[in-house]
Every structure is written in C-alpha cells, then in structure tokens.
Amino acid sequence: MTQRSLFDEKAETLRIYLQETLQGNKSQLEHATKIFSETLSIGNTIFWCGNGGSASESSHLATELVGRFKENRISLPSVSLNADTTAITCIANDFGYDEIYARQLQGLSKPGDLLLVLSTSGKSQNILRALEQAKISKVQTIALLGKGGGPAMEMADIAIVVPGFETARIQEVHLLIGHTLCELAETFLGF
C-alpha cells in the first residue's frame, strides 16, 4: 500500500465515522451543545477526563476553554482531571487507580458543573467511577464513546457513540466534537 492510498483510506474511514456519528447522534449532539454552553454561561466548570490518547485529548480540550479556541476572550472554567500527576499518583496510591477521577471530582466539583468523559470503549473503571461520582455530586455528564459505548453509555446523561471500532478514528471524531463544542460555546457566550 502506498503512502497516498493509506492516507486516502484513513480519510475515507474518518469521513464515514463522522457522517454516521452525526446522523446517529443528532439529538444527543444538540443536547450536549446546549448543556455545554449553558454550564459555562452560568460560571460553572467543565471537567474532562480520559485514559491514554483520550487523556491527551481531555487536556487539550480543557485548555481550549482556559486559554482560547478561536477568539481572544476571558478564560473559561475548565479542568482536565488527568493533568495533575501529583493528584493522580496520590489517589492511585492511597485509594486505587479506579478512584483517580472520582476523588478529584468529589473535591473540586459543585452542583451544576459538567463532566465530559472521553473513552473509546466506555469500559474503563476509572471513567465509570467518575460517572458514578458525578451523579452523587449533582454534576451533569457527557460521554464521548466508541466501540458500542460500553457501560458508560447507560451511565452518562448524554452519550455520543462513534459507530466504529478503530481507536484512532474514534479519537479523531471525539476531538472534532470537542472542538465544535468549544466553538459553539464561544458563539453562544457572545465572543
């Protein structure tokens, strides 16, 4: 396979994943956009978390709000729960790895905040525990998922499932959705 044909194949797979995600999750995407923007408009915080590549995307997307996405504007309250290695290692050591996000959410969140989890499988125990803690803390939840959604699909207030099984393409669609939420929030907030 040539370099060109490999790029063409990946682009076509991504196009299909994105098209099917948009068609199959229309109402969920509309609801997610509304909750995401309204959370920021009342001064509440958006928390993010994921594992591996999804952790990287969580940190990236959190900074789109704290820094800027498209417009120079005020900083918006957004925290990546996987960014603080001291907190993660302390909690993992004292309470177990499954608690690394739930414990932070318990201490940092308030009712009306929003937790956005990214998980290609929807099966990671630390993600599931974060979703459980969000319910206890009265934090709304959005889950960006793939591979059928896993248990997280039923636990999240809004589940957006990329209908595919190729991890890299799922993550690329998650990033596009995250960027779109940030852009729409800036527009909603008048920036």
Phi and psi restraints in degrees (value plus and minus 20) as a CYANA .aco file:
   2 THR   PHI    -101.3   -61.3
   2 THR   PSI     142.7   182.7
   3 GLN   PHI     -77.9   -37.9
   3 GLN   PSI     -64.1   -24.1
   4 ARG   PHI     -81.9   -41.9
   4 ARG   PSI     -65.5   -25.5
   5 SER   PHI     -89.1   -49.1
   5 SER   PSI     -50.9   -10.9
   6 LEU   PHI     -86.6   -46.6
   6 LEU   PSI     -64.1   -24.1
   7 PHE   PHI     -82.5   -42.5
   7 PHE   PSI     -63.3   -23.3
   8 ASP   PHI     -81.0   -41.0
   8 ASP   PSI     -62.7   -22.7
   9 GLU   PHI     -83.0   -43.0
   9 GLU   PSI     -64.6   -24.6
  10 LYS   PHI     -86.1   -46.1
  10 LYS   PSI     -60.6   -20.6
  11 ALA   PHI     -83.5   -43.5
  11 ALA   PSI     -60.4   -20.4
  12 GLU   PHI     -87.2   -47.2
  12 GLU   PSI     -61.2   -21.2
  13 THR   PHI     -82.0   -42.0
  13 THR   PSI     -65.2   -25.2
  14 LEU   PHI     -81.7   -41.7
  14 LEU   PSI     -62.5   -22.5
  15 ARG   PHI     -79.6   -39.6
  15 ARG   PSI     -64.4   -24.4
  16 ILE   PHI     -85.0   -45.0
  16 ILE   PSI     -66.8   -26.8
  17 TYR   PHI     -78.2   -38.2
  17 TYR   PSI     -65.1   -25.1
  18 LEU   PHI     -86.4   -46.4
  18 LEU   PSI     -66.2   -26.2
  19 GLN   PHI     -80.8   -40.8
  19 GLN   PSI     -65.9   -25.9
  20 GLU   PHI     -87.1   -47.1
  20 GLU   PSI     -54.4   -14.4
  21 THR   PHI     -85.5   -45.5
  21 THR   PSI     -65.8   -25.8
  22 LEU   PHI     -85.2   -45.2
  22 LEU   PSI     -60.4   -20.4
  23 GLN   PHI     -91.5   -51.5
  23 GLN   PSI     -60.3   -20.3
  24 GLY   PHI    -104.5   -64.5
  24 GLY   PSI     -30.2     9.8
  25 ASN   PHI    -149.4  -109.4
  25 ASN   PSI       8.2    48.2
  26 LYS   PHI     -76.5   -36.5
  26 LYS   PSI     -71.7   -31.7
  27 SER   PHI     -88.9   -48.9
  27 SER   PSI     -55.7   -15.7
  28 GLN   PHI     -85.0   -45.0
  28 GLN   PSI     -60.5   -20.5
  29 LEU   PHI     -85.9   -45.9
  29 LEU   PSI     -60.7   -20.7
  30 GLU   PHI     -83.8   -43.8
  30 GLU   PSI     -64.0   -24.0
  31 HIS   PHI     -85.8   -45.8
  31 HIS   PSI     -61.9   -21.9
  32 ALA   PHI     -81.0   -41.0
  32 ALA   PSI     -62.9   -22.9
  33 THR   PHI     -80.9   -40.9
  33 THR   PSI     -63.4   -23.4
  34 LYS   PHI     -83.6   -43.6
  34 LYS   PSI     -70.6   -30.6
  35 ILE   PHI     -84.4   -44.4
  35 ILE   PSI     -62.8   -22.8
  36 PHE   PHI     -78.3   -38.3
  36 PHE   PSI     -71.1   -31.1
  37 SER   PHI     -88.0   -48.0
  37 SER   PSI     -62.0   -22.0
  38 GLU   PHI     -86.2   -46.2
  38 GLU   PSI     -56.4   -16.4
  39 THR   PHI     -78.0   -38.0
  39 THR   PSI     -66.2   -26.2
  40 LEU   PHI     -89.4   -49.4
  40 LEU   PSI     -55.9   -15.9
  41 SER   PHI     -85.9   -45.9
  41 SER   PSI     -44.9    -4.9
  42 ILE   PHI    -119.5   -79.5
  42 ILE   PSI     -10.4    29.6
  43 GLY   PHI      63.6   103.6
  43 GLY   PSI      -9.0    31.0
  44 ASN   PHI    -104.1   -64.1
  44 ASN   PSI     149.4   189.4
  45 THR   PHI    -121.8   -81.8
  45 THR   PSI     123.6   163.6
  46 ILE   PHI    -123.7   -83.7
  46 ILE   PSI     103.3   143.3
  47 PHE   PHI    -122.9   -82.9
  47 PHE   PSI     125.8   165.8
  48 TRP   PHI    -149.9  -109.9
  48 TRP   PSI     130.1   170.1
  49 CYS   PHI    -181.5  -141.5
  49 CYS   PSI     137.4   177.4
  50 GLY   PHI    -192.5  -152.5
  50 GLY   PSI     159.1   199.1
  51 ASN   PHI    -142.2  -102.2
  51 ASN   PSI     125.7   165.7
  52 GLY   PHI      40.7    80.7
  52 GLY   PSI    -147.3  -107.3
  53 GLY   PHI     -80.7   -40.7
  53 GLY   PSI     -53.1   -13.1
  54 SER   PHI     -88.8   -48.8
  54 SER   PSI     -49.9    -9.9
  55 ALA   PHI     -86.1   -46.1
  55 ALA   PSI     -62.5   -22.5
  56 SER   PHI     -81.3   -41.3
  56 SER   PSI     -63.9   -23.9
  57 GLU   PHI     -84.7   -44.7
  57 GLU   PSI     -57.4   -17.4
  58 SER   PHI     -79.5   -39.5
  58 SER   PSI     -67.1   -27.1
  59 SER   PHI     -84.2   -44.2
  59 SER   PSI     -63.6   -23.6
  60 HIS   PHI     -78.7   -38.7
  60 HIS   PSI     -69.3   -29.3
  61 LEU   PHI     -88.9   -48.9
  61 LEU   PSI     -55.5   -15.5
  62 ALA   PHI     -80.6   -40.6
  62 ALA   PSI     -59.4   -19.4
  63 THR   PHI     -94.6   -54.6
  63 THR   PSI     -39.3     0.7
  64 GLU   PHI     -82.6   -42.6
  64 GLU   PSI     -48.8    -8.8
  65 LEU   PHI    -109.5   -69.5
  65 LEU   PSI     -62.4   -22.4
  66 VAL   PHI     -88.7   -48.7
  66 VAL   PSI     -62.5   -22.5
  67 GLY   PHI    -104.2   -64.2
  67 GLY   PSI    -118.7   -78.7
  68 ARG   PHI    -180.6  -140.6
  68 ARG   PSI     137.7   177.7
  69 PHE   PHI    -123.8   -83.8
  69 PHE   PSI     -95.3   -55.3
  70 LYS   PHI    -129.3   -89.3
  70 LYS   PSI     -53.0   -13.0
  71 GLU   PHI    -133.6   -93.6
  71 GLU   PSI     126.4   166.4
  72 ASN   PHI     -92.9   -52.9
  72 ASN   PSI     102.8   142.8
  73 ARG   PHI    -178.8  -138.8
  73 ARG   PSI     159.1   199.1
  74 ILE   PHI     -83.3   -43.3
  74 ILE   PSI     134.2   174.2
  75 SER   PHI     -91.8   -51.8
  75 SER   PSI     119.6   159.6
  76 LEU   PHI    -128.2   -88.2
  76 LEU   PSI     125.1   165.1
  77 PRO   PHI     -91.5   -51.5
  77 PRO   PSI      91.8   131.8
  78 SER   PHI    -172.5  -132.5
  78 SER   PSI     110.8   150.8
  79 VAL   PHI    -153.7  -113.7
  79 VAL   PSI     108.3   148.3
  80 SER   PHI    -110.5   -70.5
  80 SER   PSI      95.5   135.5
  81 LEU   PHI     -91.5   -51.5
  81 LEU   PSI     -31.9     8.1
  82 ASN   PHI    -118.3   -78.3
  82 ASN   PSI     -12.1    27.9
  83 ALA   PHI    -108.5   -68.5
  83 ALA   PSI     -43.1    -3.1
  84 ASP   PHI    -116.0   -76.0
  84 ASP   PSI      76.0   116.0
  85 THR   PHI     -84.6   -44.6
  85 THR   PSI     -49.5    -9.5
  86 THR   PHI     -85.2   -45.2
  86 THR   PSI     -66.1   -26.1
  87 ALA   PHI     -83.2   -43.2
  87 ALA   PSI     -65.1   -25.1
  88 ILE   PHI     -81.5   -41.5
  88 ILE   PSI     -66.7   -26.7
  89 THR   PHI     -91.5   -51.5
  89 THR   PSI     -54.9   -14.9
  90 CYS   PHI     -82.9   -42.9
  90 CYS   PSI     -70.6   -30.6
  91 ILE   PHI     -85.9   -45.9
  91 ILE   PSI     -63.3   -23.3
  92 ALA   PHI     -80.8   -40.8
  92 ALA   PSI     -60.6   -20.6
  93 ASN   PHI     -88.3   -48.3
  93 ASN   PSI     -63.5   -23.5
  94 ASP   PHI    -108.8   -68.8
  94 ASP   PSI     -49.7    -9.7
  95 PHE   PHI    -144.9  -104.9
  95 PHE   PSI     -34.6     5.4
  96 GLY   PHI      86.6   126.6
  96 GLY   PSI     131.8   171.8
  97 TYR   PHI     -82.0   -42.0
  97 TYR   PSI     -50.9   -10.9
  98 ASP   PHI     -82.4   -42.4
  98 ASP   PSI     -39.4     0.6
  99 GLU   PHI    -117.2   -77.2
  99 GLU   PSI     -18.9    21.1
 100 ILE   PHI     -80.4   -40.4
 100 ILE   PSI     -51.5   -11.5
 101 TYR   PHI    -116.5   -76.5
 101 TYR   PSI     -59.7   -19.7
 102 ALA   PHI     -80.5   -40.5
 102 ALA   PSI     -63.1   -23.1
 103 ARG   PHI     -84.6   -44.6
 103 ARG   PSI     -62.6   -22.6
 104 GLN   PHI     -85.3   -45.3
 104 GLN   PSI     -62.6   -22.6
 105 LEU   PHI     -81.8   -41.8
 105 LEU   PSI     -60.1   -20.1
 106 GLN   PHI     -79.2   -39.2
 106 GLN   PSI     -61.1   -21.1
 107 GLY   PHI    -104.6   -64.6
 107 GLY   PSI     -46.7    -6.7
 108 LEU   PHI    -124.6   -84.6
 108 LEU   PSI     -44.8    -4.8
 109 SER   PHI    -109.1   -69.1
 109 SER   PSI     143.3   183.3
 110 LYS   PHI    -156.8  -116.8
 110 LYS   PSI     139.5   179.5
 111 PRO   PHI     -73.4   -33.4
 111 PRO   PSI     118.4   158.4
 112 GLY   PHI      75.3   115.3
 112 GLY   PSI     -30.5     9.5
 113 ASP   PHI     -91.4   -51.4
 113 ASP   PSI     156.2   196.2
 114 LEU   PHI    -152.7  -112.7
 114 LEU   PSI     112.5   152.5
 115 LEU   PHI    -127.1   -87.1
 115 LEU   PSI     106.2   146.2
 116 LEU   PHI    -135.6   -95.6
 116 LEU   PSI      92.5   132.5
 117 VAL   PHI    -122.7   -82.7
 117 VAL   PSI     123.5   163.5
 118 LEU   PHI    -138.6   -98.6
 118 LEU   PSI     104.2   144.2
 119 SER   PHI    -173.1  -133.1
 119 SER   PSI     103.1   143.1
 120 THR   PHI     -90.9   -50.9
 120 THR   PSI     -44.1    -4.1
 121 SER   PHI    -127.5   -87.5
 121 SER   PSI     -47.8    -7.8
 122 GLY   PHI      51.5    91.5
 122 GLY   PSI      -0.4    39.6
 123 LYS   PHI    -137.3   -97.3
 123 LYS   PSI     -30.6     9.4
 124 SER   PHI     -84.1   -44.1
 124 SER   PSI     109.4   149.4
 125 GLN   PHI     -82.9   -42.9
 125 GLN   PSI     -55.5   -15.5
 126 ASN   PHI     -88.5   -48.5
 126 ASN   PSI     -51.0   -11.0
 127 ILE   PHI     -91.4   -51.4
 127 ILE   PSI     -63.8   -23.8
 128 LEU   PHI     -83.2   -43.2
 128 LEU   PSI     -60.2   -20.2
 129 ARG   PHI     -85.7   -45.7
 129 ARG   PSI     -57.1   -17.1
 130 ALA   PHI     -83.8   -43.8
 130 ALA   PSI     -61.1   -21.1
 131 LEU   PHI     -85.2   -45.2
 131 LEU   PSI     -58.9   -18.9
 132 GLU   PHI     -83.1   -43.1
 132 GLU   PSI     -65.2   -25.2
 133 GLN   PHI     -85.2   -45.2
 133 GLN   PSI     -56.1   -16.1
 134 ALA   PHI     -78.7   -38.7
 134 ALA   PSI     -62.4   -22.4
 135 LYS   PHI     -80.6   -40.6
 135 LYS   PSI     -65.5   -25.5
 136 ILE   PHI     -81.5   -41.5
 136 ILE   PSI     -60.5   -20.5
 137 SER   PHI    -105.2   -65.2
 137 SER   PSI     -18.3    21.7
 138 LYS   PHI      40.5    80.5
 138 LYS   PSI      21.5    61.5
 139 VAL   PHI    -124.0   -84.0
 139 VAL   PSI     109.4   149.4
 140 GLN   PHI     -89.6   -49.6
 140 GLN   PSI     137.6   177.6
 141 THR   PHI    -156.5  -116.5
 141 THR   PSI     120.2   160.2
 142 ILE   PHI    -145.5  -105.5
 142 ILE   PSI     112.9   152.9
 143 ALA   PHI    -138.7   -98.7
 143 ALA   PSI     103.7   143.7
 144 LEU   PHI    -116.8   -76.8
 144 LEU   PSI      96.4   136.4
 145 LEU   PHI    -149.8  -109.8
 145 LEU   PSI     156.7   196.7
 146 GLY   PHI    -172.9  -132.9
 146 GLY   PSI    -191.9  -151.9
 147 LYS   PHI      29.5    69.5
 147 LYS   PSI      21.7    61.7
 148 GLY   PHI      69.0   109.0
 148 GLY   PSI     -31.2     8.8
 149 GLY   PHI      75.4   115.4
 149 GLY   PSI     -47.3    -7.3
 150 GLY   PHI      39.2    79.2
 150 GLY   PSI    -188.5  -148.5
 151 PRO   PHI     -81.8   -41.8
 151 PRO   PSI     -46.1    -6.1
 152 ALA   PHI     -82.1   -42.1
 152 ALA   PSI     -47.4    -7.4
 153 MET   PHI     -81.1   -41.1
 153 MET   PSI     -58.0   -18.0
 154 GLU   PHI    -103.0   -63.0
 154 GLU   PSI     -39.4     0.6
 155 MET   PHI    -108.4   -68.4
 155 MET   PSI     -48.1    -8.1
 156 ALA   PHI    -100.3   -60.3
 156 ALA   PSI     129.3   169.3
 157 ASP   PHI     -83.5   -43.5
 157 ASP   PSI     -61.4   -21.4
 158 ILE   PHI    -150.9  -110.9
 158 ILE   PSI     102.5   142.5
 159 ALA   PHI    -134.6   -94.6
 159 ALA   PSI     105.9   145.9
 160 ILE   PHI    -134.8   -94.8
 160 ILE   PSI      91.4   131.4
 161 VAL   PHI    -128.4   -88.4
 161 VAL   PSI     101.6   141.6
 162 VAL   PHI     -96.6   -56.6
 162 VAL   PSI     100.9   140.9
 163 PRO   PHI    -101.0   -61.0
 163 PRO   PSI      56.2    96.2
 164 GLY   PHI    -186.9  -146.9
 164 GLY   PSI     155.3   195.3
 165 PHE   PHI    -146.5  -106.5
 165 PHE   PSI     -17.3    22.7
 166 GLU   PHI    -110.7   -70.7
 166 GLU   PSI      88.6   128.6
 167 THR   PHI     -72.5   -32.5
 167 THR   PSI     -68.2   -28.2
 168 ALA   PHI     -80.7   -40.7
 168 ALA   PSI     -63.2   -23.2
 169 ARG   PHI     -87.9   -47.9
 169 ARG   PSI     -58.5   -18.5
 170 ILE   PHI     -79.0   -39.0
 170 ILE   PSI     -66.8   -26.8
 171 GLN   PHI     -83.6   -43.6
 171 GLN   PSI     -56.1   -16.1
 172 GLU   PHI     -85.6   -45.6
 172 GLU   PSI     -59.2   -19.2
 173 VAL   PHI     -87.9   -47.9
 173 VAL   PSI     -60.4   -20.4
 174 HIS   PHI     -77.6   -37.6
 174 HIS   PSI     -64.1   -24.1
 175 LEU   PHI     -84.1   -44.1
 175 LEU   PSI     -61.2   -21.2
 176 LEU   PHI     -83.0   -43.0
 176 LEU   PSI     -62.5   -22.5
 177 ILE   PHI     -82.7   -42.7
 177 ILE   PSI     -65.3   -25.3
 178 GLY   PHI     -80.0   -40.0
 178 GLY   PSI     -64.8   -24.8
 179 HIS   PHI     -82.8   -42.8
 179 HIS   PSI     -59.7   -19.7
 180 THR   PHI     -85.5   -45.5
 180 THR   PSI     -61.1   -21.1
 181 LEU   PHI     -80.1   -40.1
 181 LEU   PSI     -62.5   -22.5
 182 CYS   PHI     -84.0   -44.0
 182 CYS   PSI     -63.3   -23.3
 183 GLU   PHI     -85.5   -45.5
 183 GLU   PSI     -64.1   -24.1
 184 LEU   PHI     -85.4   -45.4
 184 LEU   PSI     -55.2   -15.2
 185 ALA   PHI     -85.1   -45.1
 185 ALA   PSI     -61.7   -21.7
 186 GLU   PHI     -79.6   -39.6
 186 GLU   PSI     -62.8   -22.8
 187 THR   PHI     -84.4   -44.4
 187 THR   PSI     -66.7   -26.7
 188 PHE   PHI     -78.2   -38.2
 188 PHE   PSI     -59.4   -19.4
 189 LEU   PHI    -102.5   -62.5
 189 LEU   PSI     -23.0    17.0
 190 GLY   PHI      64.9   104.9
 190 GLY   PSI       3.7    43.7
